Amino acid sequence: MTISVQEEDSLLVEICMKNGINPQYLRELFIIEKEYADKNMARRRGIYDRITELIESWIEEEEAGINAL
């Protein structure tokens, strides 16, 4: 059984909304994972740094939004 891109996205949004997560966050993480998977599974140096930087930027955005209220 194959799932279309639209069905995948709808499922992602549904799961994220149930868990209070912005779906765009997971999309961006999936992009990073795919970039490193396409390079070579044995050479994933730097992936954790990129993920950490991305998460830190989300935290800063969330904090800035809270402080703006």
Contacts in CASP RR format, 6 or more apart in sequence:
PFRMAT RR
TARGET T0000
AUTHOR 0000-0000-0000
METHOD contacts of the structure
MODEL  1
MTISVQEEDSLLVEICMKNGINPQYLRELFIIEKEYADKNMARRRGIYDR
ITELIESWIEEEEAGINAL
3 11 0 8 1.000
9 23 0 8 1.000
12 23 0 8 1.000
12 26 0 8 1.000
12 27 0 8 1.000
13 23 0 8 1.000
16 22 0 8 1.000
16 23 0 8 1.000
16 25 0 8 1.000
16 26 0 8 1.000
17 23 0 8 1.000
22 58 0 8 1.000
25 58 0 8 1.000
28 54 0 8 1.000
29 51 0 8 1.000
29 54 0 8 1.000
32 47 0 8 1.000
32 50 0 8 1.000
32 51 0 8 1.000
32 54 0 8 1.000
33 47 0 8 1.000
36 44 0 8 1.000
36 46 0 8 1.000
36 47 0 8 1.000
END
